[in-house]
């Protein structure tokens, strides 16, 4: 069992409208100010996924994720960095951020050091530790867990080898593969395909899906109660992952992870036309330009413990009832709400079939972050919001999932509930 690598990945990795284009510039930008960690004891850990199956090939960095572990309050924030982000690579000039590691390795054998310096200069984040895996290692991590269960919220279609062992250079060995919405059991090969697919989505969504895999691995490790095996397997698996984390560091991370729930974990990604804009480099590459003030605002959110948010402080009790006729929809909805910091429960109640998803609010509060985010995340129309104040309630909100439930929503922005029409007491 290569648990050490699994834990590294789990806790270190752990539609935008009209496209806005900006002019690329090869002049190095001003260095970003250091992100304010507000006096918290925070370790920033960088996970790198190499775009290669050959451990001897540095390759480009296919996945970059910063995990901020707040030891003061016991929370974790995940931030995916787009690989096409146009940055200044110190001493080497402007380039995509996914080239920094290979550039450092090829120049003086210090890829991680150059990438840390690049992130510090362009994003203002001090990286304390790193871990790096390639394609083969990632698949082995998943398979060592016996596979993982992933709540897929958007249908994905892309080319995939008919069998993992087939020659990828032969055209006939490929087929269009469709992964439907629902709870999917994934082995290492399917998980890697899911993490990398872009044919029907985007690089922004890849970051979100990579975080979904980390969450699924965390759930799997918790279910197997594997935390106490760390020190026993550390020395057996260091050939799979390149890292500067010691066994004591990993034990500390595992101790935190074993007691966490979804309200203590937050996920962030760069958003098109907000933190980044689209452009083309002088040599014709498609790139993303950072929007300085928006990036600073996002990173300040990342450093803010999830448990300090108004939503989490409300401690809303949410019950999900499945009336869709599709058994897996309740779990998909529960995982969708977990992304927003909720800890919902799935009811065993047998509900008659209905088409629309209905949200019941038993708090009677016309304002509040929970109601707005629930309504947006679950795509509940105003006419299907039912407010029934109940002082003796056992739950604050009940979600009845209908067959028309649409799960492919990536960012829930709070609605102005005062301006929406709702059915009160019906």
N, C-alpha and C positions, 0 to 999 in steps of 0.2 A: 504493500500500500504506500503510495507516494503522497502521503498526507501533507507533508511540508509544502510541496508545490501547490497543492490544492488550496491550502490556507493562504499562501502568498497571493494567489490569484483572487481568492474570495475576498480578502480584506484589503488588498492593495489596488485592485481594479475598481474592489467593492464600492406641412404645407404652408409656405411662407408668403404667398401672394406674389405681387410683382417683384421681380428680382432687381435689386439696386446694385449698380456697378460703380466702382470708384477707380481712380487712376492709381496704378501701382507705381512705386518709386523705389529705386535701388539705393536711395540714401538711408542710412541707418536711422531709425527713429530715436527719440529721447528715451533713455532707460525708464522703465516703469517703476514707480515707487513701491517699496516693499509693502505687501498686504498687511494690514493691521490685524494681529491675532488677539487683540483686546485683552491681553494678559492671561489668556488660556494656555494650558500646556498642550500644545498641538504638535503632532508628528505628521509631516506631509510625505506620503509615500507614493512613488511613481511606478506604475506597472507599464511595461512595454511589451507589445506583441510584434515580433519580427515577421516581416513579409517574406518568409522563406521556410522551407522544411529542412534546410541544411544548416546544422549548427556551426559549420565553418564559414558560412556566408553571412556577413553582417546585415545585408539587405536593408530595405527601408523599414520604417516603423509603421506598421499597419494599424496599431491601436496605441493610444496614449491616454492614460487615465491617472489623475491625481486623487488619492484618497487621503483626506484630512481626518486624522484620528484625534479627537478631543479627549484627552485623558482626564481633564478636570471634571467634565460632566458626563463622560461615558457615551459619546455619540460619534457617528461617522458620516462624513459628507463625501460624495463621489462627484468628480468633475471630469467629463470627457473633453479632450482637446482635439479639434479637427486636424487631421493629418495634413491638410492643404493650407494651414495657417501660414501666412507670409511673415517671416520673422528675420531678425538680425541674428546670425550665428556668429558669436564673437570670434574675431580674427579671420573669419571666412566670408563675410558679407551676407547679403540677403538671399534667403532660400526658403523652401518649405520646411516646416518644423520636423517633418518625418525624415529629413536627410541628416539631421544633426548627429544622431548616434553613429551612423556609418561614417560620416565625415571625421568624427573624433577618433574612431577606431582605426580607420585607414591612415590617418595622419600620425597619430602617436599612441595608439592603443588605449585611448581613454574616452570611449564613446559616451559612457554614462556621465562622466565629468563634464564633457562639452554640452550634453543635452541639459544637464542641471543648470549650467551657466546660461544657456539659451533661454530656459524657462524663467530663470531669475531676472534676466535682462528684459524680456518681452512681456512677462506676466506678473512679475513681482512676487513670485512664490518661491520660497526657499524649500528645496527638496531635501529631506533628511535621509531617506533610504530609497532604494529602487529594487525592482525585480523584473527580469526579462525572460520571456519564453518564445519559442518559435511554433510553427504550425503543429509539428509532430508532438512537441511537448504538451501543447494545449489539449490535443485529442487524448493523449495518455492521461492527463489530469481528470478529464470527464469520465473516461472508461474506468479508471481506478476507483471512482465513486460508485460504479455500477450504473452510470448514466444519471441524468437529472431530469426533473419534471419542470417544464416551462409553460407558463400561461401565455400563449401567443395571442396578442390582441389585434394584429393586423395580418391579413393574408400576404404571404411572400411568394413570389415566383422568380426563379432564376435557373440558369444552367447548372447542372450537377452531374458528376460522374455516375454512371449507372451502378458501378461498384467501386469502392474506394481503392481497390488494388489495380484497376484498369489503367492503361497508359493514357495520361491526360493529353498527349500530343495527337491522339487519334480522334478525329472528329466524331466518328460513329459511336464512341464511348460516352458521349454526352447526351443528356436529355433535359427538357424543361421540367423542373420539379416544383410542385406547389405544396406549400405548407399552410394549412387552413387555420382559421381562428379556433382556439380550443386549448385544452391542456395536452401538450405533446411530450412524449417520452423521447429524450435525445441521448444518443451515444456521442462519442467524441467527434465523429465525422460530421454528423448532422449539426451539432452545436457549432462547429467551426464554420460550416456553410451558413448557418443562421447569423453568426457574428459578422460575416464578411459580405453577405449579399447586398447588392446595390441596384440590381436591374429594375426593380419596381419601387425602390425607395430612394434614399439619399445617404450621403456620408453622415449627415446629422442624425438620421435615424439609426445608423449603424452604432453610433455611440450609445444611444438609448438601449438598443438591443444587447450590446455588450454588457451594459449594467444590469439588464434583466437576467443575463446568464450568471452574473456574479451573485445576484440575489437568490437565484435558483440553487446555486452551489452552496450558498450559506444555509438555505433551508435543508438541503440534503445532508450536510454535515451535522446540523442540529438533530435531524431525525435519526442519524446513525450514532449520535453521542460519541463522537470521535476525538474530542478535545484532549483527552489524557494520553493519546498516542504520539503526541508531537515529538517529544524528546527521543522516543524510541526509533523514529524513522528519519530524523533529520539527516544523519550522516549517509543514509542510503540513497538520497534523492538529489543531492546537490549537483549531480551531473545533469539534471534536467532543467534547472532554473539557475540563472545567473543573478545573484543577489548579494547585498551587503548586510542583510538582516541576520542576526545571530539567532541561535535557538532560544535564547532568553527573550529576545525581541518577539519572536513568534509566539512563545508561551504567553507573553503579556497581551498580545493581540487576541489570542484565542480566549483568554480569560474574559476580556471585554465582550467579544463576539458571542460567547455562550450565554450571556445574560441580556442581550439586546432584543428589542422588538422593532417593528417597522417604524414606530414613532421616533426612534432614535437614529434613523438612517435617512439621509436626504440625497437626492440625485439631481445633478445639474448638467446641462449641456449648453454649448454656445448656440445661439439662434441666428438664423439668417436675417439680415436687415436690422438686427438689434446689436448683438456683440460683434458681428462680422458682416462685411459686404463683399460682393463678388467682383472679381477683377481678372485681369490677365497680365502676367509678367512680361517684361521686355523680350524674353525669349519664347513667348507664346504659351506658357503654362497657365492652366486655370488655377486661380489661387483665391484665398480668402484674406481680406484685409481686416485686422482688428480695429474696432471702434473704441478708442482709448477709454473714454469716460464710462461707456457701457460695460466694458471688461472690468474696470475697477469696481463698479457697482455689483456685478455678478460675483466677483471674488470675495467681496465683503459679505455677501449672502452665504457663500460656501463656508466661510469661517464662523458664521453665526450658528451656534448649536441648534439643531432641529427642534429640540425641546423648548427653546425659547420662543418659538413662533406662536402667534395667537391661536392658530388652528390646533396645535398640539396642547396648548394650555387649556383649551376648552374640554379636552378629554371626552370628546363626543363618543357615545356608544352607538354603534351602527350595526344593524342586523340586515342581512341579505336573504331574501326569500326568492326562490327560483320558480317562476311561473312561465318560463319560456318554452318548455318542452325539450330543451337542449341541456342535458345534464351538466355540461362543463361551463356553461355561461356564468353560473354563480361564482365559480373559482376564478374565472377570468376577471369578473367585476371586482372581486375581493382584492386581487393582485393590483388591479388598476387603482383602487383606492389606497392600497398600501404605498403606492408611489407618491401619494399626496400626504403621507404621514399618518393616515388612519390605521386603526387596528380592528377591522371589521370581523364579525362572526357570521358564519353561514348557518342559517336555520335548517333544522330537520323537518320543518313544517311542509306538508304536502299542499301545494297551492293549485287552484284550477288554472288552466291555460289562459294567458292573455297576451295580446300583441304588444301593447305599449309598456314601457317601463315607467313605474309610478314611484314617486318619492314622498314619503310621509314624514312630516316634521311635527314631532310631539313636544318640542320646546316652546313653540309659540313666539319665538323671537324673530322679529322681522328683519333684523340685521345680524350679521355674524359671518365670519369667514367660512365656517363649516358648511352652512347651507349653500352659499354661492359656489364653493368648490365642488361639492357633491353634485349640484345641478349641472355644472359645466362638464365635470369629468364623466358623468354618466349620460350626458346629452338628454336630460329630462326637459321636456317642453313645459312652458308655464302652465298649460292646462292640466298637466300631469303632476304638478306640485300640490300636495294636499296638506294643509296646515290644521292640525288637530291638537291644540294644547292639552297636555295631560300631566297634572302634578304628581300622579302616582305611576308614571311611566317606568318601565324597566329598561327601555332603550330610548335614545334621543331621536334617532332616525331609523325608519324602515325603508329599505329599497326592495321593491318587487320587480324582478327582472322579467321583461316581456320578450317575446320572440323577435321583435324588431330591434332589440338592443344592439347598439353600435359601439363597439369597443375600441375602435381605432382613433382614439383621441390622445394626443401626446402632451398637451399642456393645458391644464385647467385654470383659466383665469376667472376670478370671482365675479359673479354677476351682481348687478345692482338689484337686489331683491325687492326694493321698494317700488321699482318701476315695472316689475313683472306681474302678470296676472296669475293668481293662484286660486284654487278651489278650497275655501275654508270650511272645514267641518263636513265635507261631502264624502 
